[in-house]
């Protein structure tokens, strides 16, 4: 795989056995170019700190593909609304939280406005039928506003290790098919 892939975790990180850590390893095993950015203080994140860390990584790594999970989607939205960043080839928005989240630990990320431009040539929203952080109706509404394709995974919870997503062969295959 010749494209550079940037993986962005959400609140609490995505260390093993989360699918993002598995995916980073799978891509690296095949000599892929992957960056799995570890944001600071991921249990009590600060939007401005994470935004600055992401801007630096985008400048240094220059990814072709960005895969956001959970709170990283919200961070990407802020970046699109507030910064002038170079577009990426593909953007995957996996299990974004509700745009009206009221969780104290992540309150610096909210409210957030849906961006008019995702700074991506292609984008795919991936959600679950039973995500505790965003209802399927909210996801459908977000998909319409973003004007992107959507892939719905049945009964996948928050699409994380807690819901059985340590390995995610589907995502690896999507990347390999590029």
C-alpha positions as CSV (number, residue, x, y, z in Angstrom):
1,X,0.0,0.0,0.0
2,X,1.6,3.3,-1.1
3,X,-0.8,5.7,0.6
4,X,0.1,7.2,4.0
5,X,-2.6,6.4,6.6
6,X,-3.1,8.5,9.7
7,X,-5.1,6.9,12.5
8,X,-6.8,9.3,15.0
9,X,-8.2,7.8,18.3
10,X,-10.9,9.2,20.5
11,X,-11.4,9.8,24.2
12,X,-9.6,7.2,26.2
13,X,-7.2,6.2,23.3
14,X,-7.4,3.1,21.1
15,X,-4.6,0.9,22.4
16,X,-4.6,-2.9,22.1
17,X,-7.0,-4.6,21.6
18,X,-8.8,-1.8,19.8
19,X,-9.1,-2.2,16.0
20,X,-7.1,1.0,15.4
21,X,-4.0,-0.5,17.0
22,X,-4.6,-3.8,15.2
23,X,-5.0,-1.9,11.9
24,X,-1.7,0.1,12.5
25,X,0.1,-3.2,13.0
26,X,-1.4,-4.9,9.9
27,X,-0.5,-1.9,7.7
28,X,3.0,-1.7,9.1
29,X,3.5,-5.5,8.6
30,X,3.1,-5.0,4.9
31,X,5.6,-2.0,4.9
32,X,2.7,0.4,4.8
33,X,3.2,4.0,5.8
34,X,1.1,4.5,8.9
35,X,1.0,7.0,11.8
36,X,-1.0,6.2,14.8
37,X,-0.9,9.6,16.6
38,X,-1.2,9.4,20.4
39,X,-2.9,12.5,21.6
40,X,-2.0,14.0,25.0
41,X,-4.0,13.4,28.0
42,X,-6.6,11.2,26.2
43,X,-8.6,10.5,29.3
44,X,-9.2,14.2,29.9
45,X,-8.7,15.7,26.4
46,X,-8.4,19.4,25.6
47,X,-9.6,20.4,22.1
48,X,-7.0,23.1,21.5
49,X,-4.1,20.8,22.6
50,X,-5.4,18.0,20.4
51,X,-5.9,20.4,17.5
52,X,-2.4,21.7,17.7
53,X,-1.0,18.1,17.9
54,X,-3.0,17.1,14.8
55,X,-2.0,20.2,12.8
56,X,1.7,19.3,13.5
57,X,1.1,15.7,12.5
58,X,-0.7,16.7,9.3
59,X,2.2,19.0,8.4
60,X,4.9,16.4,9.2
61,X,3.3,13.2,8.0
62,X,1.2,14.5,5.1
63,X,-1.3,11.7,5.0
64,X,-3.4,10.6,2.0
65,X,-5.9,8.8,4.2
66,X,-7.3,9.8,7.6
67,X,-9.3,7.4,9.8
68,X,-11.0,9.1,12.7
69,X,-12.7,7.2,15.6
70,X,-15.1,8.7,18.1
71,X,-14.0,12.0,19.4
72,X,-11.4,12.4,16.6
73,X,-14.3,13.0,14.3
74,X,-15.4,16.0,16.3
75,X,-11.8,17.2,16.3
76,X,-11.7,16.8,12.5
77,X,-14.8,18.9,12.3
78,X,-13.2,21.7,14.4
79,X,-10.1,21.6,12.2
80,X,-12.2,21.9,9.1
81,X,-14.1,24.8,10.5
82,X,-11.2,26.7,12.1
83,X,-8.0,25.9,10.1
84,X,-6.8,25.9,6.5
85,X,-5.6,22.4,6.0
86,X,-4.6,20.5,2.9
87,X,-7.2,18.1,1.6
88,X,-6.7,14.3,2.0
89,X,-7.6,11.7,-0.5
90,X,-9.9,9.7,1.8
91,X,-11.5,10.3,5.1
92,X,-13.2,7.7,7.3
93,X,-15.5,9.0,10.0
94,X,-16.0,6.0,12.3
95,X,-18.5,6.1,15.2
96,X,-18.6,9.9,15.8
97,X,-20.3,10.9,19.0
98,X,-23.4,13.0,19.1
99,X,-22.9,16.6,18.2
100,X,-24.7,17.4,21.4
101,X,-22.6,15.4,23.8
102,X,-22.8,16.4,27.4
103,X,-19.9,14.3,28.8
104,X,-17.9,16.4,31.2
105,X,-14.5,15.0,30.3
106,X,-14.8,16.0,26.6
107,X,-16.7,19.3,27.0
108,X,-14.0,21.4,25.4
109,X,-15.0,19.7,22.1
110,X,-18.6,20.8,22.2
111,X,-20.5,22.5,20.7
112,X,-19.3,21.7,17.2
113,X,-20.7,22.9,13.9
114,X,-20.9,20.4,11.0
115,X,-18.3,21.6,8.5
116,X,-19.3,22.6,5.0
117,X,-16.0,21.2,3.7
118,X,-14.4,18.0,5.1
119,X,-11.1,18.7,3.3
120,X,-11.3,15.2,1.7
121,X,-11.7,14.1,-1.9
122,X,-13.9,11.2,-0.6
123,X,-15.4,10.5,2.8
124,X,-17.3,7.6,4.4
125,X,-19.3,7.8,7.6
126,X,-19.3,4.5,9.4
127,X,-21.8,4.0,12.2
128,X,-23.6,1.3,14.2
129,X,-27.2,0.6,14.8
130,X,-26.7,0.7,18.5
131,X,-23.9,3.1,19.3
132,X,-24.4,4.5,22.8
133,X,-22.8,7.8,21.8
134,X,-24.8,8.5,18.6
135,X,-28.2,7.2,17.6
136,X,-28.7,5.9,14.1
137,X,-31.2,8.8,13.5
138,X,-28.4,11.3,14.5
139,X,-26.0,9.5,12.2
140,X,-28.4,9.6,9.2
141,X,-29.0,13.3,9.8
142,X,-25.2,13.9,10.0
143,X,-24.7,11.9,6.8
144,X,-27.3,14.1,5.0
145,X,-25.7,17.3,6.2
146,X,-22.2,16.1,5.3
147,X,-23.4,14.8,1.9
148,X,-21.2,11.6,2.2
149,X,-21.7,7.9,1.8
150,X,-22.6,5.9,5.0
151,X,-21.9,2.3,6.0
152,X,-24.0,1.0,8.8
153,X,-22.7,-1.9,10.9
154,X,-25.4,-3.9,12.7
155,X,-25.2,-4.1,16.5
156,X,-21.6,-2.9,16.6
157,X,-21.9,-0.6,19.6
158,X,-19.3,2.1,19.5
159,X,-17.2,0.1,17.0
160,X,-14.4,-0.4,19.6
161,X,-12.7,-3.2,21.5
162,X,-15.6,-3.2,24.1
163,X,-18.0,-4.1,21.3
164,X,-15.8,-6.8,19.8
165,X,-13.7,-4.8,17.3
166,X,-10.2,-5.8,18.1
167,X,-9.6,-7.0,14.5
168,X,-11.5,-5.4,11.8
169,X,-10.7,-7.1,8.5
170,X,-13.4,-5.2,6.6
171,X,-11.5,-1.9,7.2
172,X,-8.2,-3.4,6.3
173,X,-9.7,-4.7,3.0
174,X,-11.1,-1.3,2.2
175,X,-7.6,0.2,2.5
176,X,-5.9,-2.6,0.6
177,X,-8.4,-2.3,-2.3
178,X,-7.4,1.4,-2.9
